[in-house]
């Protein structure tokens, strides 16, 4: 049903243009997967224990919702699951 549907194509075009405008203005996504947990950029909504030993640093193991920054300012923190080592 989506192929050839002018309404769907119009919505996708609007979404791409909005994405391009936000990118040109300096809005960028926060990609925290595998990174150390930073409370300035991330909002921890779940925790899991990592009993493999090794690294004792809290790391982001799953991303529930993307976060966004405008230059150096956080617009919305990323909602993440943190693995405690």
C-alpha positions in Angstrom: 0.0 0.0 0.0 2.9 2.4 0.6 4.4 2.1 -2.9 3.1 4.8 -5.2 1.0 6.3 -2.4 1.4 10.1 -2.9 0.3 10.9 0.6 3.0 8.6 2.1 5.6 10.0 -0.3 4.7 13.6 0.8 5.0 12.8 4.5 8.4 11.2 3.9 9.6 14.2 1.9 8.5 16.5 4.7 10.3 14.4 7.3 13.5 14.4 5.2 13.4 18.2 4.8 12.8 18.7 8.5 15.7 16.4 9.3 18.0 18.4 6.9 16.9 21.8 8.4 17.6 20.6 11.9 20.9 19.2 10.9 21.9 22.5 9.2 20.9 24.4 12.4 23.3 22.3 14.5 20.9 19.7 16.0 22.6 16.3 16.3 21.6 13.0 17.8 23.3 11.6 20.9 24.6 8.1 20.2 25.5 6.6 23.6 25.5 2.8 22.9 28.6 1.3 24.4 29.8 4.6 25.8 30.4 5.4 29.5 27.3 6.6 31.3 27.2 10.4 31.5 24.4 11.9 33.5 24.7 15.2 31.5 23.8 13.4 28.3 21.9 10.3 29.4 18.9 9.5 31.6 19.2 6.0 33.1 15.8 4.3 33.2 17.1 0.8 33.8 20.1 -1.0 35.2 21.6 -4.4 34.8 24.4 -6.2 36.6 27.3 -7.3 34.5 29.0 -10.1 36.3 31.7 -10.8 33.7 34.2 -8.8 35.8 36.6 -6.8 33.8 35.6 -3.2 33.3 34.0 -1.6 36.4 32.8 1.5 34.6 29.1 2.0 34.0 28.4 1.7 30.3 25.3 2.2 28.2 24.0 -1.3 27.1 20.7 -0.3 25.4 19.1 2.8 24.1 15.3 3.2 24.6 15.0 6.7 23.2 17.4 8.9 21.2 18.7 12.1 22.7 19.5 15.3 20.9 21.9 18.2 21.3 21.9 21.7 19.8 25.6 22.5 19.5 26.8 22.0 23.2 23.3 22.1 24.8 21.3 19.0 25.5 17.8 19.3 24.1 16.7 15.9 25.3 18.8 13.3 27.1 19.0 9.8 25.7 16.9 7.3 27.8 19.2 4.3 28.3 19.9 1.1 30.2 23.1 1.1 32.1 25.3 -2.0 32.7 27.1 -2.0 36.0 30.4 -3.8 35.9 
